Amino acid sequence: MPDIELFELSQKDIEEMYEIDRICFPPEIAFDKETFSLYIEDNNTIKIGAKLNNKIIGFILIYLFYEFGEILTIDILPEYRRMGIGKILMKEAEKIMRENSVIKVFLEVAANNKPAIEFYKKLGYRIEGIITS
Ligand SMILES: CC(C)(COP(=O)(O)OP(=O)(O)OC[C@H]1O[C@@H](n2cnc3c(N)ncnc32)[C@H](O)[C@@H]1OP(=O)(O)O)[C@@H](O)C(=O)NCCC(=O)NCCS
């Protein structure tokens, strides 16, 4: 496991977040910089980055509303996957959610995103429904 540092994301990280998100997701579902900026400024959003050698290698954003948390995105650069970094980010975010009295966490993931579905299942999340369009 690399020696990563967790930190709270701020405006100066948006460029790097944007680039990572473009690597992790197709352009039609990746966030734009304005959206990242809004979440970074929002006090109801948990925003945690993972740094290695001063470079961001992954991050998580979770929106809090009442006693709920919605995972907006979790991104790990491909070359750092399957090292436990996603799990570390989720565990840290879950700790903060518990401190904020969150009792239920939601997320949406593309039905063909098998790695992410396996990841969430491994962490104890379960499928509540399938949205078709
Ligand atoms: C999903 C994602 C965040 C997982 O991050 P990660 O750092 O690779 O995950 P971890 O190493 O912490 O994995 C924890 C466990 O999840 C499961 N898992 C993770 N990736 C998996 C994969 N590709 N296939 C099967 N199981 C997987 C495994 O059980 C793994 O434990 P193990 O490696 O000991 O077997 C990462 O693949 C990613 O950034 N994907 C692109 C963006 C994305 O789809 N985000 C989620 C949708 S919002």
PDBQT file of the ligand as one rigid body, heavy atoms in Angstrom, charges set to zero:
ROOT
HETATM    1  C1  LIG A 201     -14.300   1.816  -8.234  1.00  0.00    +0.000 C 
HETATM    2  C2  LIG A 201     -12.948   2.374  -7.791  1.00  0.00    +0.000 C 
HETATM    3  C3  LIG A 201     -13.162   3.695  -7.044  1.00  0.00    +0.000 C 
HETATM    4  C4  LIG A 201     -12.314   1.356  -6.815  1.00  0.00    +0.000 C 
HETATM    5  O1  LIG A 201     -11.141   1.944  -6.267  1.00  0.00    +0.000 OA
HETATM    6  P1  LIG A 201      -9.878   1.047  -5.821  1.00  0.00    +0.000 P 
HETATM    7  O2  LIG A 201      -8.937   1.914  -5.076  1.00  0.00    +0.000 OA
HETATM    8  O3  LIG A 201      -9.350   0.311  -6.992  1.00  0.00    +0.000 OA
HETATM    9  O4  LIG A 201     -10.573   0.010  -4.839  1.00  0.00    +0.000 OA
HETATM   10  P2  LIG A 201      -9.877  -0.830  -3.665  1.00  0.00    +0.000 P 
HETATM   11  O5  LIG A 201      -8.493  -1.200  -4.056  1.00  0.00    +0.000 OA
HETATM   12  O6  LIG A 201     -10.043  -0.091  -2.374  1.00  0.00    +0.000 OA
HETATM   13  O7  LIG A 201     -10.783  -2.143  -3.666  1.00  0.00    +0.000 OA
HETATM   14  C5  LIG A 201     -11.487  -2.621  -2.527  1.00  0.00    +0.000 C 
HETATM   15  C6  LIG A 201     -12.205  -3.903  -2.921  1.00  0.00    +0.000 C 
HETATM   16  O8  LIG A 201     -13.235  -3.614  -3.895  1.00  0.00    +0.000 OA
HETATM   17  C7  LIG A 201     -13.301  -4.694  -4.844  1.00  0.00    +0.000 C 
HETATM   18  N1  LIG A 201     -12.866  -4.246  -6.184  1.00  0.00    +0.000 N 
HETATM   19  C8  LIG A 201     -12.269  -3.056  -6.488  1.00  0.00    +0.000 A 
HETATM   20  N2  LIG A 201     -12.025  -3.010  -7.826  1.00  0.00    +0.000 NA
HETATM   21  C9  LIG A 201     -12.478  -4.165  -8.355  1.00  0.00    +0.000 A 
HETATM   22  C10 LIG A 201     -12.478  -4.722  -9.665  1.00  0.00    +0.000 A 
HETATM   23  N3  LIG A 201     -11.955  -4.053 -10.715  1.00  0.00    +0.000 N 
HETATM   24  N4  LIG A 201     -13.006  -5.951  -9.844  1.00  0.00    +0.000 NA
HETATM   25  C11 LIG A 201     -13.519  -6.653  -8.796  1.00  0.00    +0.000 A 
HETATM   26  N5  LIG A 201     -13.534  -6.206  -7.530  1.00  0.00    +0.000 NA
HETATM   27  C12 LIG A 201     -13.017  -4.965  -7.299  1.00  0.00    +0.000 A 
HETATM   28  C13 LIG A 201     -12.336  -5.767  -4.355  1.00  0.00    +0.000 C 
HETATM   29  O9  LIG A 201     -13.051  -6.624  -3.475  1.00  0.00    +0.000 OA
HETATM   30  C14 LIG A 201     -11.324  -4.925  -3.599  1.00  0.00    +0.000 C 
HETATM   31  O10 LIG A 201     -10.607  -5.666  -2.617  1.00  0.00    +0.000 OA
HETATM   32  P3  LIG A 201      -9.347  -6.577  -3.091  1.00  0.00    +0.000 P 
HETATM   33  O11 LIG A 201      -8.494  -5.753  -4.017  1.00  0.00    +0.000 OA
HETATM   34  O12 LIG A 201      -8.683  -6.904  -1.787  1.00  0.00    +0.000 OA
HETATM   35  O13 LIG A 201      -9.931  -7.770  -3.787  1.00  0.00    +0.000 OA
HETATM   36  C15 LIG A 201     -11.978   2.558  -8.992  1.00  0.00    +0.000 C 
HETATM   37  O14 LIG A 201     -12.000   1.385  -9.778  1.00  0.00    +0.000 OA
HETATM   38  C16 LIG A 201     -12.301   3.737  -9.889  1.00  0.00    +0.000 C 
HETATM   39  O15 LIG A 201     -11.873   4.873  -9.631  1.00  0.00    +0.000 OA
HETATM   40  N6  LIG A 201     -13.041   3.480 -10.993  1.00  0.00    +0.000 N 
HETATM   41  C17 LIG A 201     -13.391   4.539 -11.949  1.00  0.00    +0.000 C 
HETATM   42  C18 LIG A 201     -14.365   5.540 -11.385  1.00  0.00    +0.000 C 
HETATM   43  C19 LIG A 201     -15.633   4.858 -10.907  1.00  0.00    +0.000 C 
HETATM   44  O16 LIG A 201     -16.211   4.013 -11.578  1.00  0.00    +0.000 OA
HETATM   45  N7  LIG A 201     -16.088   5.265  -9.695  1.00  0.00    +0.000 N 
HETATM   46  C20 LIG A 201     -17.277   4.672  -9.057  1.00  0.00    +0.000 C 
HETATM   47  C21 LIG A 201     -18.539   5.124  -9.632  1.00  0.00    +0.000 C 
HETATM   48  S1  LIG A 201     -19.045   6.656  -8.892  1.00  0.00    +0.000 SA
ENDROOT
TORSDOF 0
